[in-house]
Amino acid sequence: MKTTLFIFLSFCSLLNPIFAQTHEENVVLKQSKGVLDGTLLMPNSTKKVPVVLIVAGSGPTDRNGNSSLNVTAKSYQLLAEGLAKNGIASLRYDKRGVGKSASSMMKESDLTFETYIQDVQQWIDTLKKSNRFSKITVLGHSEGSLLSMVAVQKSPVDGYISLAGPARGIDEILNEQMAQQPLPDSVKNEVKRNLDKLKKGETLPKLMQNMAIIMLFRPSIQPYMISWLKYVPAEEIKKVKAKTLIIQGTTDIQVSENEGKLLAAAQPKAKLLLINGMNHVLKDAPADRAENIETYTNPDLPLSKGMIEAVVKFVDRL
């Protein structure tokens, strides 16, 4: 039986080199309600290795970078595997309320932006307490860029990477997005007024009877919006003391390359890397919207050339 198992494992190693080079560990953080569940992918090494904490973007995103909102590109899993092949560990996790972290779901009205910042801090503290790693880097993707940006101010680390992260506040971005929609001016103006009130910390007891307005500003989401509007990435990045890398793709249809340039301008000590032809899910994609979005559901596409190499180079130089 033991001989059969050894042959099977050896065969697996030949089929998948990553199987032989690494091992996975399940990491669970107990919460007041439920747990946060993550995967630590470790290169096989007898020495301490650097580790990258991968922080997901907005929406119901799991540890692999997939989402129930029609995203199955497994970008975070591919990134983790690429790092492991280069001797770098990584920790990625299901967001609160998602996947194996579903038990930690909170009422929407109880959620704030700080809830997710504190989650990042918990993971950082867990990595520090383990005493297994030579250096700790936090990589935040999309909305995770801002979450990480604030978290590393409170829980210092060696390196910080903003990946496809916006520079402007969410109010400015939402107003810009609404301006591009075929909606009446009355609705667009109402969005701006509502965002201005929320930014001042005021709730909206009465909403315009319009579906877009009701969905965007429903009472249960207002506490989260108020807390989110406190933070402007271009201001927060100035407070980051860790060595910083900003990565942005040139065909990202969700966060334009100009956002990366604005972040870099706000933090001159940071290094900016623009990856030609990389989109929001870190894959090679054309600028055409329909073709670009096709990559969101293709897990077989590799990450854009230079993506993994950039992170490895940054971490190795810390």
N, C-alpha and C positions, 0 to 999 in steps of 0.2 A: 504493500500500500504506500509506504514511504517512498519507494523507488518510483512508483507511478506518479505521485505528487511532484517529486523532484523533476521528472521528465516533463510534466505538464507546465510547471513554472518556468523551466528552461525554454520550452517552446513558446510560451507567452513572451518571454524576454526577447526572443528572436523576432517575433512578430511586432512587438512594440518596444523599441529601445527605451522609451521613457519609463517603462515598467521596471527595467533593470537599474536605472540611474536614480530613482527616487522612491519615496514612500509617502503615503498619505496618512494624516491623522485627523480625526474628528475633534473639534474643539467646541465646547458648549459653555455659554455664559448664562448663569441663572439670573433671572429678573424677578421683580416683585410679582410679576405675572408671566409665567411661561419662561422660555429660553430664547437666546440668540444662538444660532447654530452655524458653524463655519468649517472650512476645510483648510488645514495646514499642509501644504505640499513641500516636502523637504528633499533636497538633494542628499544622496548618501555620502556622508562625510563624518569623520571623527572629530573635526574641529568646529568651532563656532562659525556660522555662515551669516551673511546679511539676509535680511527679510524685508519684503515689501507687503504692506497692508493695502489691499485693493478695495476702494470704497466706491460703491455703485452710484449710478445716476438716479434720476427721478423715476417715479412710478414703481410698480410691483416687480422689481428686478431681483433675480436670484444670484447666487454666488458665481454662476457661470456667465452672467451677463445677459441671460435670457429673461423675457418678460411675457406675461399673458397678453400684452398689447402687441402681439404679432412680431416679437423679436426672438429669434432662435439662432443667432449668429455665434453663440458661445465664446464671445470675445475675451471674457475674463479667464475662462478656462484655458484658452489658447495662450494667453499672455502668461499665465501661471506655469504652464508646461514649458514654454520657451525660456522663462527665467530659471526654472529648475535645471534645464539642460546646461545652463551656464553657471551652475553652482549657487544660485540665489533662491532662498525659500520664499514662499508667499502664503499669505492668509487671506482668503476671500470668504464672504459670508452671505447668507440669505438675509435680506433686509427685514427689519421688524414687520411681522405680519405676513411674511412671504415664505413659501416652501417649508423647510423644517423649523423656521422661526415663526410659524403661523401662530403658535401659542402665545406669543408676546404682543399680539395685536391689541391696540388700544382703541377706544372710541375716537372717532375723527375729531370730535370737539375737544378732546384732551391732548391731542398731538400738537407739538410745536416744533419749530425748526431746531430748537435746542435739544429736543428729544433725540434727534438723529445725530447731532453733534456729540452728545453724551455717549451714544452708542459707539461712535468712533473712538472716543477717549477710553472707553472700557476695553476695546480691543487693543489699543496702544498700551495701556497699563498691563494687560495680560501678557503681551509680548515682552515687555520690560521685566516683569516679575519672573518669567520663565528662565531668564539668564542663559538662554541658549543661542543668542544671536549677537554677532559682532557689531552690526549697525541696523538701525530701523529707518525705513523710508515709508512714507504714506503717499499713496497714489490715488487721487480722487478724479473720477471720470464724470464729466457733465456737471449735474448738480452736486455730485460728490466732491467736485473740486472745491466748492465753497465750504461744504461741511468739513472737509479735511483741513482747509485753510484756517478755519476758526479753531478746530480741535487741536492742531499742532501748536497754536499759540498758548493753549492751556496745558497741553501734555507734550512737552518738547521732544523732538526726534532729530535724527541726523540729516534726513533728506525729505523734501516735499516735491511732489510732481503734480502739476495741474494738467490733466489730459482732457482736451476738448471742453474746457471750462469757460463760461462767460465772464466778461469783465464788468459789464454794466449791471445795475440793480434789476430785479425782476419786474419792477413797475415800468421801467423804460423799455424792457424787452417785450412785455405784454402789450404796451401801447403801440409799439412798432408792429407787432404781429396783428393786432386788431386793425390797424390802419390798412393792412394789405387784404383784409377780408371784405367780401361784398355785403357789408352791413350798413344800415342807415347811420348817418352822422350822429343821430340822437343816441344810438347805442354806443358808438365809439366814444362820444363825449361822456356818457354815463360811466363807462369803464374807467376813464381817466379820473373823473370825480371820485369814484369809489376807491381807487387805488390811493389817491391823495389822502382821503380820510383814514384809510387803513394804515397808511404810513405814519400818520399822526397818533396812531393807537386807538382810533375811534372805531366802534363797531357800526354795522349797517343794519339797523332794525327794520327798515323797509326797502325792498328792492323793486326796481322796474320790472314789470311783468313781461319779461323777454327771456326766452329759453337760455340764450348765451349768458345773459347776466345772472340768472338764477343758478346755473351750473358753476359759473366762475366764482360767484360770491355767496354761495349758500351759507347759512348761519354756522353750520358745523365746521366749515373750512376757514372761517374768518380768524380764529386764534392762530392758526398756522400761518396764514398770510401776514398777519400783523407781525409775528415774530420773524418771518422770512424777510420782510421789507426793511428790517433794521440793518441788514447786511448788504454792503456793496462790495463785490469782489475786488475791484480796483483799489478800494480803500483797505480792505482786510489784508491783501497780499503785502502791503507795506509793513505790516506788523509781524510777518513771518520771519523768524530768525534762522531757520534751517536753510541749508543750501537748497536752491530752488531751480527746477526745470519746468518749462512750459512747453507742452507739445500740442500742436494743432494741425489738423489735416486741411488741405486746400480744397477738398470737395465735400466738406461737411455742410450739409444743407440745414442742420439744426443750430449749429454754433459756427458762425463764419470765422475765417482766419483772422479777420480784423479784431475779433475778441482777444485772441492770443496776443496780437500786437499791442493792444491796449493794456493788457495785464503786464506785458514786458516793459512798457513805458512807465507803468506805475511802480515797478520794482526793478530798477536798473541792474541790481546785482544778480537777477535771475537770468538764466540762459533760455532763449527762445529757439525752438526747433519747429519749422514748418515741414510737414511730410507731404510731398507732392502726390496728389491723387488719393489721399486717405480720407475716408468719410467718418461719420459719427460712430459707427460700430467698428472702426479701426481696420476696415477692409479697403482694398483698392476698388474705386468706383468712379464712374464718369459724373460730370456735373448734372447731367439730365436727371430730373427728379425720379421719374419712374424706374429707370435703370439703377439709380443709386439705392432706392428703397428695396429693390430685389435682393440686394446683398444682406439685408436685415434678417432674412429667413434662410440663409445659406451657411450652415455650420461647417461645410467642407472647404470653404474659401479660407486660405491662410490669412494671417494678419499682414498688413501692408509691410513691404520691405523697409527695414530701417526702424520699425516700431520697437521690436524687442531689443534690437541692438542699441537703441538710444537709451533705454532704461538700464540695460546691463552696463553700458559705459558710464552712465551717471552714478549708479550704485557703486561700481568698482572704484570710482575716484573719490568717494566720500572719505 
